[in-house]
Amino acid sequence: MAIRPLVEDRWTLATPDDADIKELMAWFPNADAVNMWSGPRFRYPFTDTSFRDDCRIDEVRSFCLKNPDGVLVAFGQIYDRHDRAHLARLVTHPNYRRQGVGRRLIRMLISAAQQIGDYSEYSLFVYRDNEPAYRCYLAMGFVLQDYPDDAPMKEKCYFLTRHRPQTAAQPR
């Protein structure tokens, strides 16, 4: 199922094209940056092919966020994990960090997840030492949960979830 692009205040969340993926690759200057973003199984240095393969671009719903000027400023993925919309590989362009882009990305990814399925909960993992991302997720309503038994890196990451906000049309 194709996801239609989402537009919010002239910001656009859409499926990335090859040029977007190439731009995304430039955001990771070393293995530590890649590891912080995607974990230790992601190969570095990467090639175009290994990046696409390790990112699972052709298997996982991937999205790029572009600002009103059409500049790629963030990337994220969504997949189903235990009946939740799981947000993964979230990253903001280094030049746009701490400007609210991460919050916009999460908000728009949650909207995109509603096109995929009727999710009532969202989840994500974050490295314990990635304090800016952790604070962002808490500010977006995510809460710390017990770490899933089937997930690796329990000693290095937190697991967070967030419920879909209730609206007047939804039962409480």
N, C-alpha and C positions, 0 to 999 in steps of 0.2 A: 504494500500500500504506500503510495507516494504521499508525503506530507506537504501540504501547501505552505509556501513561505509565510511567515508571520511578520507583521509590521506593527511596530509600536513607536510612536513619535518619530517616524522616519528611520528608525533602527530596524534592520531586517535580519531574521533568523531563517536560514535556508540550508538546503543540502549543499555541501561544498563541492566545487568543481576541481579539476586538476590543478589549476592555478592557485586556488585556495590552499590545497594540500601542500603545494610547493612552498607557499608563503609560510604556512604553519611550521614546516620543517626548519625554517630559518630561525625560529624562536628558541631553539634548543642548541646552545653553543657547546655543550659538553655532556658527558654521561650523567653527571649529578643532576643537571636540569631535566634530562629525560626521565631519570629514575624518580624524581620528585613528582613528575607529572603522571607517569604511566607505570611505574614499578620496575623491579629489577629484571623482568623477563623481556623487556623491550631492548632490542639490539642497538648498540652505539659503537662506532659510528654506523649510521644507517645509510641505505641507498633508497632511491625512490620506491623500489619494490619491497625492500624489507620494512620500510616505514608503513606502507599501505598494509602489508601483511600483519605486522605487529600491532598496528592500530585497529586492524580488522574493519577497515573502511567499507569493504564490500559486504560485511556481515552484520555490522552494528549500525543502528541509525545514528548518523553523524550530522552535526550542524555547525555552521559557522555564523557568527554574529558580525554584522557590518554596521558601522556607524552611519549617520546621515550623509557623510561624504563618500560612502562606499568603501571605506577602509576596513579590512578584516581586523577585528579587535579581540575576538574570543572564539573558542571552539569547545564543543562538548558532545557527548554521546549519551544515548538512552537505550537501555535494554531491560527486558523483564527479568527480575530477580526475586524469586519467592513472592510472586503476585504484587510486587512493587515496581514502580518505574524507577529504575536505578540510574543515577546520573554518574557518568564516568568520564575520565580524561578531560576534566574541566581545566581550561587554561585561558588566561588573558594575556594579550600581547604585552611584552615587558614595558613598552612605553605608555601603556594605558592602565597600569595597575594602580589600585587605591584611588580610583576615580568613579566607583560605582558600576563599572562594567561587569564585574563578577555577579553582582546582585541582579543586574538586568539579564545577564545570561541565564541565571538560575530561574528567574521569573518566566522568561520566554521558553526555556526548556520544559518547565512544568506545563505551560500552555500547549507546547508541542506534544507532550506526553498524553494530553487529553484527546488529541487527534488519533493517537495510537490505540489507546484503550481506556476503559473507565477505571483508572487507578484512583484509589483513595489514599494511597501512601507513596512516598518517595524515599529513596535511600541513597547514601553515598559513603565512600571511605575517604579519609584524609590522613595524611601522615601526622603523627603527633607533634612533630617539630615544625609543621607548616602553620605557624600561628596566625598569619594574616588570613589564610583560607579558612581555618577553623573558626575564627571570629566572624568571618563573613557568613558562614553557614549557620552559626548560632543566631546571628542577626536576622537571617532569613526564616527563622522558625524551626530549624532542625534541632533535634535533641539527641544527646548521647544515649546509645543503647548498648545492651550486652553484645559482645562481639559474636558474630555467627560462627558456629562450630565448623562449618564447611569452608571458611575463608582463611587464606594464608595471612601471614604477617601480623598476627594479633598483637605482638609485642611492639610493633612499629606504627600501627594505624588505629584510628578511632572509627567506629561505625555510627552513623547518624541517620535518623529518619525524621520525616515531617509528614503530618497528615494534610490532606487537601482541605483548604479552608471551606467552611460551610457557607453556603449562600442561602438566601431566602427560599429558593426553589428546591433546595436539597433538604431531605429529612435530617434531623439532628440525632 
